[in-house]
Amino acid sequence: MLTATHTGSKLSFADSINPGVFALDSKPYSSSYEEWTIKFWQWLLAFPGDRSPMTDQTGELCGENQNFSSPVFFLAFLGGGSVARTCDVPAGKAILVPINVVACFMSELAPAAKTEEELHRCAEEDESSNPGLFLSVDGREFKDLAKYRVHSRTFDIRLPENPVGGAPGPGLAVSDGYWAILEPLSLGKHDLKYTIN
């Protein structure tokens, strides 16, 4: 569960399945869903384990290293269990929600996968074992979330000292999973919940 406080204006770029969500085949703010998911992972994986929004229990780290010139705000998932976070999202920002996602990566120091093909297989197989999906905003549950699956191309990452996973340094990654990019929400408090069933 995530409790988020957002400020922003309402726009209308919704798809036909879920009003308030950018369509999967759209290009929100001139970038595809795939491109936004790559930006998300490059943001999230750059954090050391003790300062990662993924391990944050309160929402204190929601805004850490967000690109405030970007029109999209990234919400972090939790590595396991459940948590309630309170986040302040700047006015007018769309919100990228990682409903159920995975990334596989390799580096010279930790070559778990030896080829890009193995990276793609790792991500696809891992994500295919997690079929449970749930997302709601202010009590309104979103439908057909399985249609929002995105498998990325190979992309560059740089893991810090003391990363959440892997070994520090440059590497390659592939992402797979289910994402929603929400249109900017109206001014006020909003309750977002997303979880693996």
N, C-alpha and C positions, 0 to 999 in steps of 0.2 A: 504494500500500500504506500502511496505517496500523497501527502497533503501539500499542495503547492499554492503559493500566493502569486498571482500573475497580474500584471497591468498591461493593457494593450487595447488596440482597436480591432473590431471584427471585420474580416475581409471575406470574400467568397470565391474559393478555388476548389471547392469540395468535389469529391468523386460521386458517382451515382450510388455507391454502396453505403457510405457513411458520411453524411453531411458533417463538415468541420474538419475533414481529413483531405489532404492533397492526394489526388489520384496517383496510383503507382506509376503510371506511364506519363505523368506530368513532369515538368522541370521546375520545381519550386525555386524561385529566385535564380533562374537560369542554370541550375544544377540538377542532375537526375538524382533519384533516390540512391542509386549506387554511389554516386560521388559524395552525397551527404553522409552515407554510412562510412565511407573511407575517412572522411574528415573527422567523424565521431571517434573512430578507433585511434587515429593519430593523436587526437586530443586525450583520450582516456589512457592509452598505453604510455604516455609520456610522464605520468605521475609515479613517484615512488610509492611503495605500498602503504607507508604510514600517512600519506597525504592524498590518497586516492578518493575521489567522489564515490567510487564503487564500494569502499569500505566505510564510508561516512554513515553514521547512525542517526544524525539529526537534520542534515541539510546544510550544515555549516559550510561545506565545501562545494555546494552547488555552483557557485559562480567562479570557482577557481579556474584561471587560465581560459575562460570563455573568450572568444573573439567578439568583443562588443561592437565591432563594425559589421559583424555577420547578422543577417536577418533571421538566423535560426539558432535557438538555444538548445543545448544538449542536456538531456536528463540521463543520469547514470542508473544502471541496473545494480542489483545487489548480488554478490557472489553466492549467497545461499541464505535461507531463512526469510524473514520478513522484517520490514522496517517502515516507520512513518517519518518522512522528511518534510520540512517546510522550506520551500525555495522561493526566492524573489526573482521573477523573470522580468526583464526590462520591457517597457511599453512597445507594442507592435511586433514582438518577436514571435515567429512560428516556433513550435516545440517538437524536437525529434525525440520520439519515445522508442527505446529499444525493448520491444515487448518480450521477445525471446530470441537471443542472439548468441553467436559464438564467433571467435576468431582463432585461427590456427596460425602460428608463426614460427619462423626459424631464423637463426643467426649463426654466424661463424662459431660462436661460443656454445650454442645449443642447437645443433642441427638435427632436431627430432624428425623433421621431414627433410629429405635430401633433394627433392625436386619440387617445382611449382605444381606439377600434376599431383604429387602426394599432398601438398597443402590444400588443393581444391578438394580432393577426396576426403581428407581429414575434416574439413569444415562441413561438407555436405553430409557426411555420415553422422557426425556429432549432432548437427541440427536436426536431422531426420529422426533422431531418437527422442526428441523433445516436442511432441505434438500438442501439448496443452497450451492454450492461448487465451488471455483475457485482458481487455482494456475497457475502462469506463471513465467518463468525465462527468462529474456532478450527477452520478447515478445512472447516466445513460450508457448502456453497454453497446459496444461496437460489434458489428456483425462480420462474418466471413473473413476473419483475420488471416486465415491461411492464404488468402489471395495477396497478402502484402509481404510475400517472401522475396528477399533480395540476396543473390549470390554475387559476390564482388569479383572483380579481376584481382590479380596480385598487386599489392601496393607496398611502398616503403614505410618502415616504422623505425623509431629509435627508442629503445627501452632505457630508462634511467638506471642509476645505481639503486639497488634494492627495489626492483620492479615487483608488481603484483604477481607476475608469472614470467618464466623465461630467464634469459641471461641479459645483462646490460649490453647496450651497443646497438648498432644498426642491424636491420634484418628485413625480412619480407613477411607479409601476412596475407591471408585470405579470410574474408568474412562471409557468414551465411546467417540468415535469420529473418525474423518478422519485425517490421518497423512501421511506425505511423508518424507522419509529419502533420501535426495539428496546425490548423490556421491560428493566428493570434487570437487569444481569448479576450473576452471583455474585461473591463476594469473590475477588480475585486478578487475575492478568494475563490478558488476552484479546487475541487477534490478529484485528483487523478489516481486511479488504481490500475496497476498492471502486474500480472503475475503469471507464473507457469502453473497450470492446474495439475 
